[in-house]
Amino acid sequence: MHMLRHLICATLVPLLLPIAASAAPGQSQPAMSIAGADAVATTTLANGMKVIVWTDRDIPNIALYNWVRVGSRNEVPGITGLAHFFEHMMFNGTSRREPGEFDRQMEALGGSNNAFTSDDVTVYQDWIPRTALEAVFDLEADRLANLAFVQQVIDSERNVVFSERRMRVEDSNDGYLSEQMQATAFVAHPYAIPTLGWPSDIRAWQIEDLQKFFKTYYSPNNCTLVVVGDVAPEEVFALARKYLEPIPRQQPPAPLRTVEPEQSGEKRVLIERRAQTPLLQLAYKAPNASDPRMPALNLLQTILVGGDASRLHRLLVEQEKLAISVSGYLQEGFDPGLFWLALALPEGTDPAQAEAALDAELEKVVRDGVTEAELDRAKNLTLAGLWRGLATINGKARLLGEFDVFHGDHQKLFTAPADYDAVTLAAVQSVAAEVLQRRSRTVGVLVPKSPVPRSDASVAGAGS
């Protein structure tokens, strides 16, 4: 997923409602309530677009997110990479505006914007002063209703996408290994498709492919608009009805019916590539975002790889010196995804030795569980991250959208602290036993390519 840009826009204090004095040393703080649920209002337009508004008067700014339910999950061979391609195309002109005009007008209004694509969604983000709200509604409605398909622009952006793919995959050993791992981990589900698409498909898209994809997925009934900041819900709803409601709804996209079959044995990927240091990655099959086990799995990930005090960092980086760094990523999507662990190894290290040490520690977690101190630390880190996100209008817009789109109800955001606080040691051990199974994982190893040995003749020739 692309990195999000965060704006620091508000203070944390008004969001917290303490329910207890303090915890004893070594214990996590009791969960706090998230204030503001009564400041959130929703409506659904006649064309099916859902609009969510959270009023926050701290500063005269607004964050607007348009969550489009389309990602590489919705692609098939031949058109892979189109979801990411439209992230670029949506800034490249309409029947009313020239390419680049969206950005120029946004900047003239004092605003900024960005977008990102994942396996499941494409999200468009605007950060604006409240005085620019109506103008931005006009801009957003225009590109949703009147996106232009000009061959010269398509070819230009095709080259941009190729450049991004080279940077993130071909020129990145981590990215290259991860792409091969994901393509191996899934045999049926389109989560096997890389978000950036396969090179041959990027070369082969036709205008007809783009037009069909856009009509199918960029319909208002496939979007959720989230607006947070110095604005009243009635004002946003009125602008949405004026600018967005006239866009006709389309036939809803066909539901994805493919279910990944249960994996019955470990898969392995071995890559030799020009590199200075070896890489080791493990990807375990994991639940989808709305699964009730997700809070426990998120806390397990933090216990294992969350910071320098995490279990795997202390063991593999500090004590055993078998890794330069350890990290992890939990794919939280509409369908069951992957729980990733990634190690960068010192030059000359045998990946098998690092893998054996890692496996022994994961088996210990499954067998013995984690400590209360580890769980308390993970809860504190997780909740601190949540509060930091809620301290900004940007974070509120992101979290509201995530909970509404992936969990089916934005109100679940307001119970998230209690949900994390309720996770027990037994729940963490249980989810570890369910997820960290060798038979349901894919292991990837990237090792530096050995130099091609030169013959005596070639050496002699080179020196003559």
Buried (B, 14 or more C-beta within 10 A) or exposed (E): BBEEEBBEBBEEEEBBEEEEEEEEEEEBBBBBBBEBEEBBBBBEBEBBBBBBBBBBEBBEBBBBBBBBBBBBBBBEEEBBBBBBBBBBBBBBBBEEBEBEBBBEBBEEBEBBBBBBBBBBBBBBBBBBBBBBBBBBBBBBBBBBBEBBBEEEBBEEBBEEBBEBBEEBBEEEBBBBBBBBBBBBBBEEBBBBBBBBBBBEBBEEBEEEBBEEBBEBBBBBBBBBBBBBBBBEBEBBBEBBBEBBBEBEBBEEBEEEEEEBEEBEEEBEBEBEEEBEBBBBBBBBBBBBBBBEBBBBBBBBBBBBBBEEEBBBBEBBBEEBEBBBEBBBBBBBBBBBBBBBBBBBBBEEBEBEEBBEBBBEBBEEBBEEBBEEEBBBBBBBBBBEEBBEBBBBBBBBBBBBBBBBBBBEEBBBBBBBBBBBBEBEBEBBBBBBEBBBBEEBBBBBBBBBEEEEEEEEEEEEEEEE
